[in-house]
Amino acid sequence: SILKHNFDIKPFLSFEFSSAYYAYYGSKRKFSLVSMINAFILKNVAGYSSLSKFINFLYMCKEAREFCGFYSDVPNILQFSRFKTSFASHIQELFMTLSIKSEHIFHDIDHNLASSLILDSSGILPYVKENNQRFLHSHLQRAKNSRKDNDHNVFPSFFSKLPKFADSQKDARFFYINGSFNYAFKFVLLTNGFGVPRFVQFIDKEFTSKHDSLNHCFSGNPLKD
């Protein structure tokens, strides 16, 4: 009820986003753009990392459905996932709009914290075969079997034989990220002194193609990259 009476996403939705959404779904759409955006806002505010658990929550909570605008039905996992992938660029634009429009709020609370910026990098792990521990263990075993008798450090050989990208997701690079080696979609995150994200950028093929100097920064060593 707090969100319902104090937050309205409509003024932040661009005409391009609305046009793209309604052109994609046409007159047979079951859910409005506002309802889909509200659902993802509620999902993150409530701390649900799983779409299936969030959908169960919507079915059980009438107030949550009313906030989202789901009066007759609730989207399934495929509909939620398709929305994210089909309108990723528009969602990013919406995030930037919210970031800009909310900047004055943080400065009113504490100018020093609002002016402090922290840059960090992380990654999102896709469901690819290369992230299966058996895949990494098999390559590690091959490196151990092929090493010379006087070579006690097997990891240089191990890293050199691993593919640099996931086979099915070329933007998923091999990195040491989030405490382990994984194939991940790398991104950089800019937060203010309150710990609130202000900007996010994925280091994908589209981004590196616009910044040619980055193509020469990858050494092939996952510890350095």
N, CA, C and O of each residue as an XYZ file, in Angstrom:
900
protein
N       0.826     -1.203      0.000
C       0.000      0.000      0.000
C       0.867      1.263      0.000
O       0.465      2.295     -0.538
N       2.058      1.179      0.605
C       2.960      2.342      0.615
C       3.390      2.671     -0.811
O       3.359      3.834     -1.214
N       3.787      1.663     -1.572
C       4.169      1.878     -2.960
C       2.988      2.399     -3.772
O       3.133      3.322     -4.574
N       1.832      1.807     -3.560
C       0.651      2.151     -4.348
C       0.286      3.619     -4.200
O      -0.116      4.255     -5.174
N       0.420      4.167     -2.998
C      -0.005      5.539     -2.737
C       1.120      6.563     -2.881
O       0.862      7.767     -2.851
N       2.370      6.102     -3.036
C       3.486      7.052     -3.087
C       4.362      6.924     -4.333
O       5.338      7.660     -4.481
N       4.024      6.001     -5.224
C       4.881      5.822     -6.393
C       4.030      5.560     -7.625
O       3.153      4.697     -7.626
N       4.310      6.325     -8.673
C       3.614      6.165     -9.954
C       4.665      6.140    -11.064
O       5.360      7.132    -11.282
N       4.780      5.020    -11.758
C       5.820      4.855    -12.775
C       5.461      5.513    -14.101
O       6.337      5.726    -14.939
N       4.195      5.836    -14.302
C       3.734      6.317    -15.613
C       4.508      7.533    -16.135
O       4.889      7.546    -17.306
N       4.754      8.565    -15.296
C       5.454      9.753    -15.826
C       6.883      9.471    -16.317
O       7.456     10.274    -17.053
N       7.450      8.337    -15.910
C       8.837      8.033    -16.283
C       8.938      7.167    -17.537
O      10.036      6.968    -18.058
N       7.823      6.654    -18.022
C       7.832      5.802    -19.215
C       7.867      6.662    -20.476
O       7.031      7.547    -20.658
N       8.822      6.398    -21.328
C       8.959      7.169    -22.552
C       7.919      6.749    -23.584
O       7.376      5.646    -23.526
N       7.657      7.632    -24.513
C       6.728      7.329    -25.606
C       7.259      6.175    -26.447
O       6.485      5.344    -26.923
N       8.590      6.120    -26.631
C       9.205      5.051    -27.421
C       8.998      3.688    -26.767
O       8.724      2.700    -27.449
N       9.132      3.640    -25.443
C       8.940      2.383    -24.713
C       7.483      1.914    -24.850
O       7.226      0.750    -25.156
N       6.553      2.817    -24.626
C       5.138      2.472    -24.724
C       4.780      2.015    -26.133
O       4.063      1.031    -26.311
N       5.279      2.729    -27.123
C       4.974      2.382    -28.515
C       5.530      1.017    -28.873
O       4.858      0.218    -29.526
N       6.760      0.746    -28.447
C       7.387     -0.537    -28.748
C       6.637     -1.682    -28.089
O       6.457     -2.742    -28.688
N       6.198     -1.466    -26.851
C       5.495     -2.527    -26.122
C       4.154     -2.858    -26.769
O       3.838     -4.027    -26.995
N       3.373     -1.833    -27.063
C       2.036     -2.083    -27.608
C       2.088     -2.509    -29.071
O       1.183     -3.190    -29.553
N       3.152     -2.108    -29.784
C       3.318     -2.596    -31.150
C       3.696     -4.073    -31.160
O       3.297     -4.820    -32.054
N       4.466     -4.487    -30.158
C       4.914     -5.886    -30.062
C       3.750     -6.821    -29.719
O       3.618     -7.890    -30.315
N       2.918     -6.427    -28.772
C       1.842     -7.302    -28.308
C       0.509     -7.060    -29.007
O      -0.356     -7.936    -29.006
N       0.332     -5.877    -29.606
C      -0.900     -5.612    -30.326
C      -2.115     -5.515    -29.419
O      -1.992     -5.294    -28.215
N      -3.280     -5.683    -30.011
C      -4.530     -5.519    -29.280
C      -4.869     -6.720    -28.400
O      -5.778     -6.643    -27.573
N      -4.149     -7.829    -28.570
C      -4.446     -9.049    -27.809
C      -3.651     -9.146    -26.506
O      -3.647    -10.193    -25.859
N      -2.991     -8.076    -26.125
C      -2.178     -8.112    -24.907
C      -3.055     -8.310    -23.680
O      -4.168     -7.790    -23.610
N      -2.547     -9.065    -22.718
C      -3.285     -9.331    -21.482
C      -2.873     -8.392    -20.358
O      -3.638     -8.139    -19.427
N      -1.627     -7.871    -20.462
C      -1.093     -7.068    -19.368
C      -0.554     -5.749    -19.908
O       0.059     -5.710    -20.974
N      -0.783     -4.689    -19.177
C      -0.295     -3.373    -19.598
C       1.196     -3.234    -19.320
O       1.767     -3.995    -18.538
N       1.817     -2.260    -19.966
C       3.238     -1.989    -19.730
C       3.465     -1.575    -18.279
O       4.430     -2.013    -17.653
N       2.595     -0.746    -17.751
C       2.726     -0.283    -16.365
C       2.672     -1.459    -15.396
O       3.431     -1.505    -14.429
N       1.773     -2.411    -15.657
C       1.650     -3.559    -14.758
C       2.909     -4.419    -14.768
O       3.312     -4.933    -13.725
N       3.534     -4.581    -15.934
C       4.758     -5.382    -16.023
C       5.916     -4.689    -15.301
O       6.681     -5.333    -14.583
N       6.038     -3.381    -15.496
C       7.101     -2.631    -14.815
C       6.877     -2.646    -13.306
O       7.820     -2.848    -12.540
N       5.649     -2.436    -12.879
C       5.341     -2.469    -11.451
C       5.681     -3.820    -10.835
O       6.143     -3.896     -9.696
N       5.447     -4.890    -11.603
C       5.735     -6.234    -11.093
C       7.225     -6.402    -10.830
O       7.607     -6.958     -9.800
N       8.071     -5.933    -11.738
C       9.517     -6.081    -11.540
C      10.013     -5.168    -10.417
O      10.949     -5.525     -9.702
N       9.404     -4.013    -10.259
C       9.768     -3.140     -9.133
C       9.433     -3.833     -7.815
O      10.244     -3.862     -6.891
N       8.220     -4.393     -7.744
C       7.800     -5.087     -6.531
C       8.665     -6.312     -6.267
O       9.004     -6.597     -5.118
N       9.021     -7.031     -7.311
C       9.874     -8.222     -7.168
C      11.199     -7.869     -6.498
O      11.668     -8.594     -5.621
N      11.794     -6.766     -6.909
C      13.088     -6.380     -6.343
C      12.947     -5.751     -4.964
O      13.794     -5.962     -4.096
N      11.889     -4.984     -4.757
C      11.661     -4.400     -3.427
C      11.415     -5.497     -2.398
O      11.890     -5.414     -1.266
N      10.666     -6.527     -2.801
C      10.352     -7.630     -1.897
C      11.506     -8.615     -1.750
O      11.470     -9.479     -0.873
N      12.540     -8.497     -2.606
C      13.728     -9.334     -2.467
C      13.605    -10.720     -3.056
O      14.289    -11.638     -2.603
N      12.750    -10.903     -4.055
C      12.611    -12.212     -4.692
C      13.629    -12.354     -5.819
O      13.614    -11.577     -6.773
N      14.511    -13.343     -5.710
C      15.479    -13.610     -6.772
C      14.932    -14.598     -7.795
O      15.429    -14.675     -8.918
N      13.915    -15.350     -7.406
C      13.320    -16.368     -8.276
C      11.976    -15.887     -8.806
O      11.118    -15.448     -8.040
N      11.798    -15.973    -10.121
C      10.525    -15.582    -10.720
C       9.395    -16.510    -10.277
O       8.273    -16.058    -10.053
N       9.685    -17.791    -10.154
C       8.645    -18.744     -9.771
C       8.114    -18.442     -8.370
O       6.908    -18.513     -8.134
N       9.009    -18.105     -7.442
C       8.575    -17.771     -6.082
C       7.803    -16.457     -6.069
O       6.837    -16.299     -5.323
N       8.238    -15.520     -6.902
C       7.537    -14.239     -6.971
C       6.128    -14.420     -7.540
O       5.180    -13.795     -7.066
N       5.994    -15.270     -8.548
C       4.677    -15.539     -9.135
C       3.762    -16.183     -8.104
O       2.583    -15.840     -8.023
N       4.292    -17.111     -7.316
C       3.498    -17.728     -6.246
C       3.048    -16.669     -5.234
O       1.921    -16.699     -4.738
N       3.947    -15.743     -4.944
C       3.616    -14.645     -4.022
C       2.467    -13.803     -4.581
O       1.566    -13.413     -3.839
N       2.495    -13.524     -5.878
C       1.427    -12.732     -6.493
C       0.079    -13.441     -6.396
O      -0.945    -12.812     -6.128
N       0.089    -14.738     -6.612
C      -1.160    -15.498     -6.525
C      -1.730    -15.483     -5.094
O      -2.946    -15.510     -4.904
N      -0.859    -15.439     -4.120
C      -1.302    -15.496     -2.725
C      -1.672    -14.132     -2.153
O      -2.440    -14.043     -1.195
N      -1.118    -13.059     -2.747
C      -1.306    -11.730     -2.162
C      -2.140    -10.836     -3.094
O      -1.668    -10.410     -4.148
N      -3.351    -10.568     -2.698
C      -4.257     -9.740     -3.491
C      -3.733     -8.310     -3.615
O      -3.819     -7.706     -4.684
N      -3.189     -7.769     -2.519
C      -2.673     -6.400     -2.533
C      -1.527     -6.243     -3.535
O      -1.417     -5.220     -4.210
N      -0.669     -7.277     -3.622
C       0.441     -7.231     -4.571
C      -0.069     -7.242     -6.006
O       0.442     -6.516     -6.859
N      -1.081     -8.070     -6.269
C      -1.664     -8.114     -7.614
C      -2.307     -6.776     -7.974
O      -2.199     -6.315     -9.111
N      -2.966     -6.167     -7.015
C      -3.623     -4.885     -7.279
C      -2.606     -3.786     -7.523
O      -2.830     -2.918     -8.367
N      -1.479     -3.804     -6.795
C      -0.434     -2.809     -7.034
C       0.112     -2.931     -8.451
O       0.326     -1.928     -9.132
N       0.335     -4.167     -8.886
C       0.873     -4.389    -10.230
C      -0.158     -4.069    -11.306
O       0.191     -3.596    -12.388
N      -1.427     -4.327    -11.005
C      -2.474     -4.166    -12.014
C      -2.867     -5.482    -12.648
O      -3.415     -5.508    -13.750
N      -2.586     -6.589    -11.948
C      -2.973     -7.920    -12.422
C      -4.320     -8.275    -11.762
O      -4.349     -8.824    -10.660
N      -5.407     -7.965    -12.429
C      -6.719     -8.155    -11.821
C      -7.360     -9.493    -12.192
O      -8.093    -10.071    -11.389
N      -7.088     -9.989    -13.407
C      -7.728    -11.234    -13.844
C      -6.767    -12.405    -13.936
O      -7.190    -13.559    -13.867
N      -5.481    -12.124    -14.089
C      -4.497    -13.191    -14.240
C      -3.114    -12.655    -13.892
O      -2.920    -11.451    -13.724
N      -2.154    -13.577    -13.786
C      -0.762    -13.229    -13.483
C       0.129    -13.780    -14.598
O      -0.069    -14.920    -15.019
N       1.100    -13.010    -15.089
C       1.996    -13.526    -16.143
C       2.765    -14.757    -15.664
O       3.067    -14.895    -14.479
N       3.073    -15.642    -16.601
C       3.883    -16.807    -16.262
C       5.363    -16.481    -16.439
O       5.713    -15.372    -16.843
N       6.224    -17.439    -16.141
C       7.675    -17.208    -16.203
C       8.109    -16.816    -17.606
O       8.926    -15.910    -17.771
N       7.570    -17.489    -18.620
C       7.946    -17.186    -20.001
C       7.585    -15.763    -20.372
O       8.363    -15.084    -21.042
N       6.419    -15.301    -19.948
C       6.001    -13.930    -20.267
C       6.886    -12.903    -19.573
O       7.245    -11.890    -20.172
N       7.238    -13.155    -18.325
C       8.147    -12.244    -17.624
C       9.526    -12.234    -18.286
O      10.100    -11.167    -18.504
N      10.056    -13.408    -18.604
C      11.386    -13.514    -19.209
C      11.414    -12.870    -20.587
O      12.373    -12.180    -20.933
N      10.373    -13.090    -21.369
C      10.311    -12.504    -22.718
C      10.252    -10.992    -22.643
O      10.833    -10.300    -23.480
N       9.555    -10.478    -21.649
C       9.482     -9.027    -21.480
C      10.871     -8.445    -21.229
O      11.237     -7.429    -21.819
N      11.639     -9.086    -20.359
C      12.982     -8.590    -20.036
C      13.895     -8.600    -21.255
O      14.615     -7.632    -21.499
N      13.870     -9.687    -22.023
C      14.782     -9.798    -23.164
C      14.336     -8.939    -24.347
O      15.170     -8.396    -25.071
N      13.030     -8.816    -24.541
C      12.519     -8.073    -25.697
C      12.675     -6.568    -25.531
O      12.815     -5.849    -26.520
N      12.651     -6.088    -24.300
C      12.674     -4.640    -24.073
C      13.841     -4.227    -23.165
O      13.728     -3.285    -22.381
N      14.957     -4.946    -23.285
C      16.116     -4.682    -22.420
C      16.626     -3.254    -22.562
O      16.926     -2.601    -21.562
N      16.727     -2.761    -23.799
C      17.267     -1.407    -24.010
C      16.330     -0.349    -23.437
O      16.786      0.657    -22.894
N      15.020     -0.572    -23.555
C      14.060      0.386    -23.004
C      14.064      0.351    -21.474
O      13.898      1.386    -20.828
N      14.251     -0.828    -20.899
C      14.323     -0.944    -19.438
C      15.561     -0.215    -18.916
O      15.509      0.452    -17.882
N      16.672     -0.348    -19.640
C      17.889      0.366    -19.239
C      17.669      1.877    -19.321
O      18.118      2.621    -18.449
N      16.985      2.321    -20.360
C      16.680      3.750    -20.503
C      15.796      4.233    -19.355
O      15.983      5.334    -18.839
N      14.834      3.400    -18.962
C      13.960      3.744    -17.833
C      14.772      3.855    -16.546
O      14.559      4.769    -15.749
N      15.707      2.918    -16.344
C      16.564      2.967    -15.156
C      17.354      4.275    -15.112
O      17.459      4.903    -14.058
N      17.908      4.686    -16.256
C      18.687      5.922    -16.294
C      17.796      7.136    -16.027
O      18.223      8.086    -15.371
N      16.567      7.107    -16.529
C      15.636      8.208    -16.275
C      15.333      8.327    -14.789
O      15.344      9.424    -14.232
N      15.060      7.186    -14.148
C      14.803      7.186    -12.707
C      16.024      7.660    -11.924
O      15.899      8.364    -10.922
N      17.215      7.262    -12.399
C      18.453      7.658    -11.726
C      18.641      9.172    -11.766
O      19.007      9.790    -10.766
N      18.389      9.752    -12.922
C      18.562     11.200    -13.080
C      17.512     11.967    -12.274
O      17.820     12.949    -11.598
N      16.272     11.497    -12.361
C      15.174     12.208    -11.698
C      15.273     12.134    -10.172
O      14.767     13.013     -9.474
N      15.915     11.101     -9.662
C      15.991     10.931     -8.202
C      17.268     11.510     -7.604
O      17.453     11.460     -6.388
N      18.145     12.054     -8.428
C      19.435     12.528     -7.933
C      19.287     13.605     -6.859
O      20.028     13.605     -5.877
N      18.346     14.511     -7.038
C      18.187     15.618     -6.084
C      17.767     15.115     -4.708
O      18.052     15.763     -3.701
N      17.094     13.972     -4.653
C      16.643     13.432     -3.360
C      17.847     13.099     -2.478
O      17.860     13.406     -1.286
N      18.864     12.465     -3.081
C      20.053     12.090     -2.312
C      20.836     13.329     -1.880
O      21.382     13.356     -0.777
N      20.898     14.353     -2.733
C      21.611     15.575     -2.372
C      20.905     16.318     -1.238
O      21.556     16.953     -0.409
N      19.579     16.237     -1.206
C      18.835     16.875     -0.113
C      19.108     16.184      1.218
O      19.092     16.827      2.268
N      19.360     14.863      1.179
C      19.618     14.107      2.408
C      21.043     14.328      2.901
O      21.255     14.664      4.066
N      22.024     14.139      2.010
C      23.438     14.309      2.372
C      24.227     14.562      1.095
O      24.441     13.653      0.293
N      24.653     15.794      0.918
C      25.332     16.185     -0.324
C      26.642     15.430     -0.511
O      26.971     15.033     -1.629
N      27.398     15.225      0.574
C      28.691     14.545      0.468
C      28.536     13.100      0.024
O      29.265     12.634     -0.852
N      27.582     12.384      0.629
C      27.361     10.994      0.238
C      26.822     10.909     -1.187
O      27.187     10.009     -1.942
N      25.959     11.843     -1.546
C      25.394     11.835     -2.898
C      26.460     12.125     -3.944
O      26.362     11.660     -5.079
N      27.476     12.891     -3.565
C      28.535     13.260     -4.514
C      29.635     12.201     -4.595
O      30.467     12.240     -5.501
N      29.644     11.265     -3.660
C      30.644     10.194     -3.669
C      30.198      9.091     -4.625
O      29.057      8.634     -4.573
N      31.108      8.674     -5.493
C      30.789      7.640     -6.468
C      31.769      6.475     -6.337
O      32.975      6.684     -6.205
N      31.249      5.259     -6.372
C      32.052      4.048     -6.220
C      31.855      3.175     -7.454
O      30.726      2.827     -7.798
N      32.937      2.827     -8.110
C      32.874      1.990     -9.317
C      33.302      0.568     -8.969
O      34.350      0.360     -8.358
N      32.501     -0.388     -9.354
C      32.803     -1.789     -9.094
C      32.392     -2.613    -10.300
O      31.606     -2.164    -11.134
N      32.926     -3.814    -10.385
C      32.570     -4.710    -11.489
C      32.073     -6.032    -10.926
O      32.480     -6.455     -9.844
N      31.202     -6.666    -11.662
C      30.672     -7.954    -11.260
C      30.209     -8.683    -12.523
O      30.532     -8.276    -13.639
N      29.455     -9.757    -12.334
C      29.009    -10.508    -13.488
C      27.760    -11.304    -13.198
O      27.488    -11.668    -12.054
N      27.004    -11.569    -14.247
C      25.812    -12.397    -14.156
C      26.104    -13.719    -14.850
O      26.535    -13.745    -16.003
N      25.867    -14.810    -14.142
C      26.190    -16.143    -14.671
C      25.024    -16.700    -15.485
O      23.943    -16.915    -14.937
N      25.223    -16.935    -16.771
C      24.164    -17.548    -17.569
C      24.169    -19.066    -17.394
O      25.129    -19.641    -16.880
N      23.093    -19.698    -17.825
C      23.011    -21.161    -17.761
C      23.669    -21.737    -19.019
O      23.000    -22.004    -20.017
N      24.979    -21.922    -18.953
C      25.735    -22.499    -20.068
C      26.526    -23.699    -19.554
O      26.825    -23.798    -18.364
N      26.856    -24.597    -20.457
C      27.540    -25.828    -20.055
C      28.898    -25.553    -19.427
O      29.365    -26.319    -18.583
N      29.533    -24.456    -19.841
C      30.865    -24.148    -19.332
C      30.866    -23.797    -17.850
O      31.909    -23.872    -17.201
N      29.719    -23.418    -17.306
C      29.639    -23.113    -15.879
C      29.345    -24.340    -15.022
O      29.236    -24.244    -13.800
N      29.220    -25.478    -15.669
C      29.084    -26.730    -14.935
C      30.455    -27.123    -14.389
O      31.438    -27.131    -15.131
N      30.526    -27.446    -13.111
C      31.807    -27.769    -12.488
C      32.489    -28.956    -13.154
O      33.717    -29.041    -13.153
N      31.723    -29.857    -13.713
C      32.320    -30.999    -14.413
C      33.131    -30.549    -15.625
O      34.167    -31.131    -15.946
N      32.641    -29.502    -16.292
C      33.358    -28.970    -17.457
C      34.734    -28.454    -17.038
O      35.736    -28.764    -17.682
N      34.783    -27.663    -15.955
C      36.056    -27.107    -15.493
C      36.974    -28.197    -14.944
O      38.183    -28.168    -15.177
N      36.410    -29.150    -14.220
C      37.227    -30.226    -13.649
C      37.834    -31.106    -14.738
O      38.965    -31.571    -14.599
N      37.090    -31.335    -15.820
C      37.623    -32.159    -16.910
C      38.797    -31.473    -17.591
O      39.774    -32.129    -17.952
N      38.710    -30.149    -17.771
C      39.823    -29.407    -18.370
C      41.014    -29.335    -17.427
O      42.163    -29.369    -17.868
N      40.740    -29.235    -16.121
C      41.825    -29.216    -15.146
C      42.551    -30.555    -15.138
O      43.778    -30.593    -15.041
N      41.818    -31.639    -15.238
C      42.417    -32.966    -15.245
C      43.268    -33.164    -16.499
O      44.335    -33.774    -16.433
N      42.811    -32.664    -17.619
C      43.590    -32.759    -18.857
C      44.898    -31.996    -18.718
O      45.946    -32.457    -19.170
N      44.832    -30.823    -18.088
C      46.052    -30.034    -17.898
C      47.027    -30.761    -16.981
O      48.237    -30.729    -17.204
N      46.496    -31.421    -15.943
C      47.359    -32.184    -15.032
C      48.012    -33.363    -15.753
O      49.184    -33.663    -15.522
N      47.268    -34.019    -16.610
C      47.789    -35.182    -17.322
C      48.835    -34.808    -18.373
O      49.709    -35.610    -18.700
N      48.739    -33.596    -18.893
C      49.645    -33.191    -19.961
C      50.869    -32.415    -19.476
O      51.733    -32.076    -20.284
N      50.963    -32.127    -18.177
C      52.090    -31.344    -17.679
C      53.356    -32.185    -17.642
O      53.315    -33.414    -17.598
N      54.464    -31.493    -17.661
C      55.765    -32.157    -17.575
C      56.087    -32.498    -16.120
O      55.503    -31.933    -15.196
N      57.005    -33.411    -15.933
C      57.323    -33.903    -14.586
C      57.810    -32.798    -13.662
O      57.523    -32.811    -12.465
N      58.548    -31.841    -14.217
C      59.118    -30.778    -13.384
C      58.213    -29.553    -13.308
O      58.584    -28.537    -12.721
N      57.047    -29.650    -13.890
C      56.118    -28.521    -13.887
C      55.083    -28.731    -12.784
O      54.173    -29.549    -12.921
N      55.233    -27.984    -11.688
C      54.341    -28.152    -10.553
C      53.126    -27.220    -10.623
O      52.137    -27.440     -9.924
N      53.198    -26.195    -11.454
C      52.088    -25.244    -11.578
C      51.270    -25.601    -12.818
O      51.697    -25.353    -13.946
N      50.121    -26.168    -12.605
C      49.305    -26.647    -13.708
C      48.354    -25.578    -14.244
O      47.777    -25.739    -15.319
N      48.192    -24.497    -13.501
C      47.143    -23.547    -13.854
C      47.401    -22.734    -15.129
O      46.439    -22.453    -15.844
N      48.635    -22.339    -15.458
C      48.839    -21.666    -16.744
C      48.366    -22.507    -17.929
O      47.747    -21.992    -18.860
N      48.664    -23.800    -17.882
C      48.199    -24.699    -18.932
C      46.685    -24.839    -18.901
O      46.033    -24.898    -19.943
N      46.142    -24.890    -17.714
C      44.691    -25.014    -17.548
C      43.971    -23.819    -18.152
O      43.010    -23.988    -18.903
N      44.431    -22.599    -17.828
C      43.793    -21.398    -18.344
C      43.934    -21.287    -19.864
O      43.000    -20.863    -20.545
N      45.091    -21.664    -20.389
C      45.338    -21.514    -21.818
C      44.461    -22.432    -22.661
O      44.180    -22.127    -23.820
N      44.027    -23.549    -22.093
C      43.230    -24.510    -22.841
C      41.724    -24.262    -22.728
O      40.940    -24.828    -23.490
N      41.331    -23.432    -21.794
C      39.909    -23.137    -21.647
C      39.445    -22.172    -22.737
O      40.185    -21.258    -23.100
N      38.240    -22.359    -23.261
C      37.700    -21.393    -24.225
C      37.495    -20.043    -23.557
O      37.128    -19.980    -22.383
N      37.723    -18.985    -24.279
C      37.608    -17.639    -23.708
C      36.156    -17.191    -23.598
O      35.837    -16.297    -22.814
N      35.272    -17.813    -24.386
C      33.862    -17.457    -24.365
C      33.025    -18.725    -24.235
O      33.469    -19.814    -24.601
N      31.824    -18.576    -23.717
C      30.877    -19.692    -23.696
C      30.414    -19.954    -25.124
O      30.212    -19.019    -25.899
N      30.251    -21.199    -25.460
C      29.920    -21.572    -26.837
C      28.580    -21.002    -27.287
O      28.454    -20.542    -28.422
N      27.585    -21.027    -26.416
C      26.244    -20.573    -26.792
C      25.988    -19.101    -26.469
O      24.996    -18.531    -26.924
N      26.885    -18.479    -25.680
C      26.736    -17.074    -25.307
C      28.094    -16.397    -25.437
O      28.906    -16.436    -24.513
N      28.335    -15.775    -26.588
C      29.655    -15.216    -26.869
C      30.022    -14.040    -25.970
O      31.201    -13.718    -25.824
N      29.028    -13.400    -25.369
C      29.322    -12.291    -24.456
C      29.678    -12.773    -23.054
O      30.084    -11.980    -22.205
N      29.527    -14.071    -22.814
C      29.885    -14.635    -21.504
C      31.363    -15.010    -21.514
O      31.740    -16.053    -22.047
N      32.198    -14.154    -20.924
C      33.644    -14.366    -20.881
C      34.050    -15.140    -19.623
O      33.323    -15.184    -18.630
N      35.224    -15.740    -19.703
C      35.763    -16.464    -18.563
C      36.505    -15.488    -17.663
O      37.506    -14.897    -18.068
N      36.008    -15.320    -16.434
C      36.572    -14.367    -15.487
C      36.663    -14.986    -14.103
O      35.975    -15.957    -13.786
N      37.537    -14.395    -13.282
C      37.469    -14.644    -11.834
C      36.532    -13.586    -11.287
O      36.886    -12.410    -11.202
N      35.345    -14.008    -10.919
C      34.331    -13.036    -10.555
C      33.426    -13.609     -9.475
O      33.092    -14.793     -9.501
N      33.037    -12.783     -8.546
C      32.169    -13.196     -7.432
C      32.760    -14.360     -6.642
O      32.025    -15.219     -6.154
N      34.082    -14.390     -6.515
C      34.731    -15.389     -5.674
C      35.105    -16.686     -6.341
O      35.607    -17.588     -5.671
N      34.877    -16.819     -7.650
C      35.242    -18.061     -8.339
C      35.384    -17.798     -9.825
O      35.010    -16.736    -10.322
N      35.939    -18.794    -10.536
C      36.076    -18.681    -11.981
C      34.772    -19.111    -12.649
O      34.257    -20.200    -12.395
N      34.254    -18.242    -13.501
C      32.989    -18.536    -14.171
C      32.945    -17.854    -15.531
O      33.705    -16.928    -15.817
N      32.042    -18.338    -16.345
C      31.705    -17.646    -17.593
C      30.536    -16.721    -17.269
O      29.469    -17.178    -16.860
N      30.742    -15.420    -17.453
C      29.756    -14.463    -16.973
C      29.622    -13.282    -17.921
O      30.529    -12.970    -18.692
N      28.466    -12.637    -17.843
C      28.248    -11.358    -18.513
C      28.790    -10.289    -17.572
O      28.194    -10.006    -16.533
N      29.910     -9.706    -17.938
C      30.544     -8.741    -17.050
C      29.886     -7.369    -17.180
O      29.511     -6.940    -18.271
N      29.759     -6.695    -16.041
C      29.220     -5.342    -16.050
C      29.931     -4.496    -15.002
O      30.498     -5.016    -14.041
N      29.888     -3.198    -15.202
C      30.413     -2.257    -14.216
C      29.230     -1.520    -13.598
O      28.249     -1.204    -14.272
N      29.348     -1.257    -12.309
C      28.257     -0.650    -11.551
C      28.778      0.582    -10.817
O      29.793      0.525    -10.124
N      28.075      1.679    -10.980
C      28.431      2.924    -10.310
C      27.377      3.211     -9.245
O      26.193      3.345     -9.553
N      27.812      3.305     -7.996
C      26.894      3.592     -6.897
C      27.313      4.871     -6.194
O      28.468      5.291     -6.276
N      26.363      5.484     -5.504
C      26.714      6.669     -4.717
C      27.075      6.263     -3.288
O      27.137      5.074     -2.973
N      27.310      7.245     -2.433
C      27.715      6.956     -1.061
C      26.650      6.278     -0.233
O      26.950      5.737      0.831
N      25.409      6.293     -0.696
C      24.321      5.595     -0.011
C      24.273      4.114     -0.393
O      23.516      3.337      0.188
N      25.093      3.736     -1.383
C      25.064      2.362     -1.872
C      23.981      2.108     -2.896
O      23.671      0.955     -3.198
N      23.396      3.173     -3.439
C      22.313      3.049     -4.415
C      22.892      3.122     -5.829
O      23.619      4.068     -6.134
N      22.593      2.154     -6.701
C      23.124      2.172     -8.074
C      22.654      3.406     -8.829
O      21.483      3.784     -8.785
N      23.617      4.026     -9.530
C      23.296      5.197    -10.335
C      23.512      4.927    -11.826
O      22.952      5.618    -12.677
N      24.325      3.919    -12.131
C      24.603      3.604    -13.537
C      25.118      2.175    -13.628
O      25.878      1.723    -12.772
N      24.698      1.468    -14.676
C      25.184      0.110    -14.910
C      25.452     -0.049    -16.401
O      24.675      0.417    -17.235
N      26.546     -0.704    -16.726
C      26.913     -0.905    -18.132
C      27.497     -2.297    -18.314
O      28.476     -2.652    -17.658
N      26.901     -3.088    -19.203
C      27.443     -4.393    -19.529
C      28.598     -4.236    -20.517
O      28.516     -3.469    -21.476
N      29.683     -4.986    -20.259
C      30.839     -4.960    -21.166
C      30.634     -6.082    -22.187
O      31.291     -7.122    -22.127
N      29.715     -5.854    -23.121
C      29.373     -6.869    -24.115
C      29.925     -6.482    -25.474
O      30.635     -5.486    -25.609
N      29.594     -7.277    -26.477
C      30.122     -7.054    -27.822
C      29.681     -5.697    -28.373
O      30.462     -5.005    -29.027
N      28.445     -5.324    -28.112
C      27.940     -4.038    -28.600
C      28.715     -2.874    -27.989
O      29.047     -1.908    -28.675
N      29.001     -2.981    -26.674
C      29.716     -1.906    -25.998
C      31.167     -1.816    -26.480
O      31.652     -0.724    -26.774
N      31.866     -2.961    -26.563
C      33.270     -2.943    -26.978
C      33.425     -2.525    -28.435
O      34.459     -1.972    -28.810
N      32.401     -2.783    -29.269
C      32.485     -2.358    -30.678
C      32.457     -0.838    -30.800
O      32.968     -0.276    -31.769
N      31.855     -0.176    -29.809
C      31.810      1.286    -29.813
C      33.032      1.899    -29.137
O      33.259      3.106    -29.226
N      33.817      1.060    -28.460
C      35.019      1.519    -27.758
C      36.162      0.583    -28.156
O      36.499     -0.353    -27.431
N      36.735      0.850    -29.296
C      37.706     -0.065    -29.902
C      38.912     -0.319    -29.012
O      39.500     -1.399    -29.064
N      39.286      0.653    -28.201
C      40.473      0.479    -27.351
C      40.295     -0.665    -26.363
O      41.281     -1.265    -25.933
N      39.048     -0.980    -25.994
C      38.803     -2.061    -25.038
C      39.106     -3.425    -25.625
O      39.406     -4.367    -24.892
N      39.030     -3.538    -26.957
C      39.285     -4.825    -27.591
C      40.730     -5.271    -27.416
O      41.042     -6.452    -27.573
N      41.613     -4.329    -27.090
C      43.034     -4.650    -26.924
C      43.411     -4.777    -25.450
O      44.580     -4.969    -25.115
N      42.404     -4.667    -24.566
C      42.699     -4.704    -23.132
C      42.626     -6.094    -22.539
O      43.083     -6.306    -21.416
N      42.060     -7.050    -23.267
C      41.914     -8.395    -22.743
C      43.185     -9.187    -23.023
O      43.583     -9.373    -24.174
N      43.805     -9.642    -21.959
C      45.088    -10.344    -22.089
C      44.929    -11.833    -22.327
O      45.871    -12.506    -22.745
N      43.735    -12.348    -22.062
C      43.531    -13.794    -22.141
C      43.729    -14.478    -20.794
O      43.392    -15.650    -20.620
N      44.285    -13.725    -19.841
C      44.451    -14.227    -18.480
C      43.244    -13.794    -17.664
O      43.075    -12.595    -17.438
N      42.386    -14.724    -17.205
C      41.162    -14.355    -16.498
C      41.419    -13.622    -15.186
O      40.560    -12.873    -14.721
N      42.595    -13.827    -14.581
C      42.907    -13.123    -13.334
C      43.115    -11.640    -13.585
O      42.730    -10.811    -12.760
N      43.735    -11.288    -14.745
C      43.978     -9.903    -15.076
C      42.738     -9.241    -15.664
O      42.437     -8.091    -15.344
N      42.017     -9.960    -16.523
C      40.855     -9.377    -17.184
C      39.697     -9.195    -16.220
O      38.635     -8.714    -16.615
